[in-house]
Amino acid sequence: MGEDKLKAIRDRIDGLDEQIQALINARALCAKEVAELKNGIPAASFYRPEREAEVLRKVIARNQGPLSGEEMARLFREIMSACLALEQPMRVAYLGPEGTFTQAAALKHFGHAVATVAHAAIDEVFRDVEAAACHYGVVPVENSTEGVVSHTLDRFLNSPLKIVGEVELRVHHNLLGKAEDMAAVRRVYAHQQALAQCREWLDEHLAGVERVAVSSNAEAARRVAGEVDAAAIASREAADIYQLRVLAGNIEDEPDNTTRFLVIGREVVAPSGRDKTSLLISAPNRPGALFDLLAPLAEHGISMTRIESRPSRRGMWEYVFFVDIEGHGADPKVAQALEALAGMAAMLKVLGSYPRAIL
């Protein structure tokens, strides 16, 4: 009786698989039709961040389980990625080498049907997108534990690129190495932010061991692949890529450790319904200048979600402010606030309006 019931369920699964496969191919055919139509439109954009955000929000809203909304969105992201590749294969630059969290963020946002292109520095990611060698780039901007990535903010000062999306990635750090156990470890390589995010764990378990900051965690794993008495702080993906053992898992000090990444591109993104706008503001050097600049946001009911200051590099003790606000630049209230800001600020640069991170 049990075998008959099991066979019936498996037969039903086979039938559902056939239907799912047929529907995915039907969706892919629609994507090809869209590509043919766009090929006849000058400067048509094949990738629409606001459209993808709208689709994924609908997927999550109508999901009834047993799969979670996050898992269902991940599956649809991959279907959308494969279909988009039929329209136009995309190249996405990221801070490498292979196996970094930035690459993981790029794949989370675009799916695995894109070609990811590794770069050794954030500047190189910006230059590659500016030169149209890649369609988009992904760069880290802030961590929930250690704050902003200053190199990314500074690069926006002179770049014409726009922010077209954001990705939030839960970051789990692991101690990787060739050694049998931690007793053999004499050096730990990692990006300086990862070292900071694991400081307490390192103090407790590897006190006195040398800590060496490198350009990325994946670079740390690459180095350790050739050093038997060293360890790297990196992802489990990096362990697979560089054939390292996981000596200890989830060693980050904060269990909710999350890094935010920005997707950079060359076009302006239309409203999606749940958006952010990022600004670069320079205030006149006088008492109360910053307070006055923020007043239009309050007057128009605009919520500010983040503000960071950086040296302007144009004069001693002059600063610019990076500000994130809720809403799209095309929203009437936001547009009015930006107009008021432009009349007061020494400089106002809208870095982009883009869909808020889905998950």
C-alpha positions as CSV (number, residue, x, y, z in Angstrom):
1,M,0.0,0.0,0.0
2,G,2.8,2.4,1.0
3,E,4.8,1.7,-2.3
4,D,1.7,2.3,-4.4
5,K,1.1,5.7,-2.7
6,L,4.7,6.6,-3.1
7,K,4.6,5.8,-6.8
8,A,1.5,7.9,-7.2
9,I,3.2,10.9,-5.6
10,R,6.3,10.4,-7.8
11,D,4.1,10.2,-10.9
12,R,2.4,13.4,-9.9
13,I,5.8,15.1,-9.4
14,D,6.9,13.9,-12.9
15,G,3.7,15.5,-14.3
16,L,4.2,18.7,-12.5
17,D,7.9,18.8,-13.6
18,E,6.7,18.6,-17.3
19,Q,4.3,21.4,-16.7
20,I,6.9,23.6,-15.0
21,Q,9.4,23.0,-17.8
22,A,6.8,23.8,-20.5
23,L,5.9,27.0,-18.7
24,I,9.5,28.1,-18.2
25,N,10.1,27.6,-22.0
26,A,6.9,29.5,-22.8
27,R,8.2,32.4,-20.6
28,A,11.6,32.2,-22.4
29,L,9.8,32.5,-25.8
30,C,8.1,35.7,-24.5
31,A,11.5,37.0,-23.5
32,K,12.8,36.4,-27.0
33,E,9.8,38.3,-28.5
34,V,10.5,41.2,-26.2
35,A,14.2,41.2,-27.4
36,E,13.0,41.3,-31.0
37,L,10.8,44.3,-30.3
38,K,13.5,46.1,-28.4
39,N,16.0,45.5,-31.2
40,G,13.8,47.8,-33.3
41,I,13.8,50.6,-30.7
42,P,16.9,52.8,-30.6
43,A,18.8,52.8,-27.2
44,A,16.3,50.4,-25.7
45,S,17.2,49.0,-22.3
46,F,17.1,45.2,-22.0
47,Y,17.5,45.1,-18.3
48,R,14.9,47.1,-16.3
49,P,15.6,47.1,-12.6
50,E,12.2,48.5,-11.7
51,R,10.4,45.8,-13.7
52,E,12.4,43.0,-12.0
53,A,11.8,44.5,-8.6
54,E,8.0,44.6,-9.3
55,V,8.0,41.0,-10.5
56,L,9.8,39.7,-7.4
57,R,7.6,41.7,-5.0
58,K,4.6,40.1,-6.6
59,V,6.2,36.6,-6.3
60,I,6.7,37.2,-2.5
61,A,3.2,38.7,-2.0
62,R,1.3,35.8,-3.6
63,N,3.5,33.0,-2.1
64,Q,1.5,30.7,0.1
65,G,4.3,28.2,1.0
66,P,5.5,25.7,2.0
67,L,8.6,27.3,0.3
68,S,9.5,30.7,1.9
69,G,9.1,33.9,0.1
70,E,12.9,34.3,0.0
71,E,13.4,30.9,-1.5
72,M,10.6,31.4,-4.1
73,A,12.1,34.8,-5.1
74,R,15.5,33.2,-5.5
75,L,14.0,30.6,-7.9
76,F,12.3,33.3,-9.9
77,R,15.4,35.4,-10.0
78,E,17.2,32.5,-11.7
79,I,14.4,32.0,-14.2
80,M,14.4,35.8,-15.0
81,S,18.2,35.7,-15.3
82,A,18.1,32.9,-17.8
83,C,15.4,34.5,-19.9
84,L,17.2,37.9,-19.9
85,A,20.3,36.2,-21.2
86,L,18.3,35.2,-24.3
87,E,17.6,38.9,-24.9
88,Q,21.1,40.2,-24.1
89,P,24.0,38.4,-22.3
90,M,25.1,40.7,-19.5
91,R,28.6,41.4,-18.1
92,V,28.7,42.5,-14.5
93,A,31.9,43.8,-12.9
94,Y,32.6,43.2,-9.2
95,L,35.4,43.5,-6.6
96,G,37.3,40.3,-7.0
97,P,39.0,37.9,-7.1
98,E,36.5,35.0,-7.6
99,G,34.8,34.0,-4.4
100,T,34.3,37.4,-2.8
101,F,31.0,38.4,-1.1
102,T,30.7,41.1,-3.8
103,Q,30.5,38.3,-6.4
104,A,27.9,36.6,-4.3
105,A,25.9,39.9,-4.1
106,A,26.2,40.2,-7.9
107,L,24.8,36.7,-8.4
108,K,22.0,37.3,-5.9
109,H,20.9,40.4,-7.7
110,F,21.4,39.3,-11.4
111,G,21.2,35.5,-11.2
112,H,23.8,33.0,-12.5
113,A,23.1,33.5,-16.2
114,V,25.3,36.7,-16.2
115,A,29.1,36.8,-16.8
116,T,30.8,38.2,-13.7
117,V,34.1,40.0,-14.3
118,A,36.5,40.3,-11.4
119,H,38.5,43.4,-10.6
120,A,41.2,44.0,-8.1
121,A,40.0,47.4,-6.9
122,I,36.7,49.4,-6.6
123,D,38.2,52.0,-8.9
124,E,38.5,49.4,-11.7
125,V,34.9,48.4,-11.3
126,F,33.8,52.0,-11.8
127,R,36.1,52.4,-14.8
128,D,34.9,49.2,-16.5
129,V,31.3,50.3,-16.3
130,E,32.1,53.9,-17.3
131,A,33.9,52.6,-20.4
132,A,30.9,50.3,-21.2
133,A,33.2,47.2,-21.0
134,C,30.6,45.9,-18.6
135,H,26.9,46.6,-18.4
136,Y,26.8,47.0,-14.6
137,G,29.1,46.9,-11.6
138,V,28.6,45.8,-8.0
139,V,30.5,47.4,-5.1
140,P,30.3,47.2,-1.3
141,V,29.1,50.4,0.4
142,E,28.4,49.6,4.1
143,N,28.4,46.9,6.7
144,S,26.0,46.7,9.7
145,T,28.9,46.2,12.1
146,E,31.8,48.3,10.7
147,G,30.1,51.1,8.8
148,V,30.8,52.5,5.4
149,V,33.3,51.5,2.7
150,S,34.9,54.8,2.1
151,H,36.5,54.0,-1.3
152,T,33.1,53.4,-2.8
153,L,31.7,56.7,-1.5
154,D,34.8,58.7,-2.6
155,R,34.5,57.2,-6.2
156,F,31.1,58.8,-6.6
157,L,32.6,62.3,-6.2
158,N,33.8,62.3,-9.8
159,S,32.0,59.4,-11.5
160,P,29.1,60.0,-14.0
161,L,27.6,56.6,-13.1
162,K,24.2,56.1,-11.4
163,I,23.1,53.8,-8.7
164,V,20.5,51.5,-10.2
165,G,20.0,49.0,-7.4
166,E,21.1,47.7,-4.0
167,V,21.7,44.3,-2.5
168,E,21.7,43.3,1.1
169,L,23.7,40.1,1.9
170,R,23.9,38.3,5.2
171,V,27.6,37.7,5.6
172,H,29.0,34.6,7.3
173,H,32.7,34.5,7.8
174,N,34.7,31.2,8.1
175,L,38.3,30.4,9.0
176,L,39.8,28.5,6.1
177,G,43.2,26.9,5.7
178,K,45.3,23.9,4.5
179,A,46.2,23.0,8.1
180,E,44.6,20.1,10.0
181,D,43.4,22.4,12.8
182,M,43.8,25.9,14.2
183,A,46.8,25.0,16.3
184,A,49.1,25.2,13.2
185,V,47.9,28.7,12.2
186,R,50.5,31.5,12.5
187,R,48.9,34.2,10.3
188,V,45.4,35.2,9.4
189,Y,44.7,37.0,6.1
190,A,41.5,38.9,5.4
191,H,40.1,42.2,4.2
192,Q,40.4,44.8,7.0
193,Q,36.6,44.9,7.4
194,A,36.4,41.1,7.9
195,L,39.2,41.3,10.5
196,A,37.2,44.0,12.3
197,Q,34.0,41.9,12.1
198,C,35.7,38.9,13.6
199,R,37.9,40.7,16.2
200,E,36.4,39.2,19.3
201,W,36.5,35.7,17.9
202,L,40.1,36.1,16.9
203,D,41.0,37.5,20.3
204,E,39.5,34.5,22.0
205,H,40.6,31.7,19.7
206,L,43.8,33.0,17.9
207,A,45.2,35.5,20.4
208,G,48.7,36.5,19.4
209,V,48.4,35.2,15.8
210,E,49.5,37.8,13.2
211,R,46.6,39.5,11.3
212,V,47.3,40.6,7.8
213,A,44.9,42.9,5.9
214,V,44.6,42.2,2.1
215,S,42.5,43.6,-0.7
216,S,39.7,41.0,-0.3
217,N,38.7,37.9,1.5
218,A,39.0,35.9,-1.7
219,E,42.5,37.2,-2.1
220,A,43.2,36.0,1.4
221,A,41.9,32.5,0.5
222,R,44.1,32.5,-2.7
223,R,47.2,33.3,-0.7
224,V,46.4,30.7,2.0
225,A,46.1,28.0,-0.7
226,G,49.9,28.1,-0.9
227,E,50.7,28.5,2.8
228,V,50.2,25.6,5.2
229,D,50.7,27.7,8.4
230,A,48.2,30.5,7.5
231,A,44.5,30.9,7.5
232,A,42.0,33.1,5.7
233,I,38.7,34.6,6.7
234,A,36.4,34.1,3.7
235,S,33.2,32.4,2.4
236,R,32.5,28.7,2.0
237,E,32.4,29.3,-1.7
238,A,36.0,30.5,-1.5
239,A,36.9,27.3,0.4
240,D,35.5,25.3,-2.6
241,I,37.3,27.5,-5.2
242,Y,40.7,27.4,-3.5
243,Q,40.4,23.8,-2.0
244,L,40.7,24.8,1.6
245,R,39.4,23.2,4.8
246,V,36.8,25.0,6.9
247,L,38.6,25.2,10.3
248,A,35.8,27.1,12.0
249,G,32.5,28.3,10.7
250,N,30.4,31.5,11.3
251,I,33.1,33.3,13.2
252,E,31.6,36.8,12.8
253,D,31.0,38.6,16.1
254,E,27.5,39.7,15.2
255,P,25.1,37.0,14.0
256,D,23.1,39.5,12.0
257,N,26.2,40.7,10.1
258,T,24.9,42.2,6.8
259,T,26.7,44.1,4.0
260,R,25.0,46.4,1.6
261,F,26.1,46.6,-2.0
262,L,25.3,49.1,-4.7
263,V,24.6,48.2,-8.3
264,I,26.1,50.9,-10.6
265,G,25.2,51.6,-14.2
266,R,24.8,54.3,-16.8
267,E,21.1,54.8,-17.1
268,V,18.3,56.4,-15.0
269,V,15.9,53.9,-13.4
270,A,12.1,54.5,-13.5
271,P,10.0,54.3,-10.3
272,S,9.2,50.8,-9.0
273,G,6.8,51.8,-6.2
274,R,9.3,51.2,-3.3
275,D,12.5,53.2,-4.0
276,K,15.4,55.0,-2.5
277,T,17.3,58.0,-3.8
278,S,20.9,58.7,-3.0
279,L,22.3,62.2,-2.9
280,L,25.7,63.9,-2.7
281,I,25.5,67.3,-1.0
282,S,28.1,69.9,-0.2
283,A,27.1,72.5,2.4
284,P,28.5,76.0,2.6
285,N,31.0,76.4,5.4
286,R,28.9,78.3,7.9
287,P,27.2,77.5,11.2
288,G,23.9,75.6,10.8
289,A,24.5,74.8,7.1
290,L,23.8,71.1,7.4
291,F,20.7,71.7,9.5
292,D,19.4,74.1,6.9
293,L,20.1,71.6,4.1
294,L,18.1,68.9,5.8
295,A,15.1,71.1,6.5
296,P,13.5,70.7,3.0
297,L,13.4,66.9,3.6
298,A,11.4,67.4,6.8
299,E,9.2,70.0,5.3
300,H,8.2,67.7,2.5
301,G,7.8,64.6,4.7
302,I,10.8,62.8,3.3
303,S,12.4,60.1,5.5
304,M,16.2,60.1,5.5
305,T,17.6,56.6,6.0
306,R,21.4,57.3,6.1
307,I,23.9,60.2,6.1
308,E,27.7,60.0,6.0
309,S,30.3,62.7,5.7
310,R,33.5,62.5,3.7
311,P,36.3,65.0,3.0
312,S,35.6,66.8,-0.3
313,R,39.3,66.7,-1.3
314,R,38.7,70.2,-2.8
315,G,39.7,72.3,0.3
316,M,40.9,71.8,3.8
317,W,38.1,71.0,6.3
318,E,35.5,71.0,3.5
319,Y,33.1,68.0,3.5
320,V,30.4,66.4,1.4
321,F,27.5,64.4,2.7
322,F,26.2,61.2,1.2
323,V,22.4,61.0,2.0
324,D,19.9,58.2,1.3
325,I,16.2,59.1,1.4
326,E,13.0,57.1,0.8
327,G,11.2,57.6,-2.5
328,H,12.1,58.2,-6.1
329,G,13.3,61.4,-7.6
330,A,10.2,61.5,-9.9
331,D,7.9,61.4,-6.9
332,P,6.3,64.9,-6.5
333,K,7.3,65.3,-2.9
334,V,10.8,64.2,-3.5
335,A,11.2,66.4,-6.6
336,Q,10.0,69.4,-4.6
337,A,12.5,68.7,-1.8
338,L,15.3,68.2,-4.3
339,E,14.5,71.5,-6.0
340,A,14.6,73.3,-2.6
341,L,17.9,71.6,-1.8
342,A,19.4,72.6,-5.1
343,G,18.8,76.3,-4.3
344,M,20.5,76.0,-0.9
345,A,23.4,73.6,-1.4
346,A,26.9,74.6,-2.6
347,M,26.6,71.4,-4.7
348,L,23.8,68.7,-5.2
349,K,24.4,65.6,-7.2
350,V,21.6,62.9,-7.4
351,L,23.5,59.6,-7.5
352,G,20.4,57.7,-8.5
353,S,16.9,56.6,-7.7
354,Y,16.5,52.8,-7.5
355,P,14.4,49.9,-6.1
356,R,15.0,49.1,-2.5
357,A,16.6,45.7,-1.8
358,I,13.9,43.0,-2.0
359,L,15.4,40.6,0.6
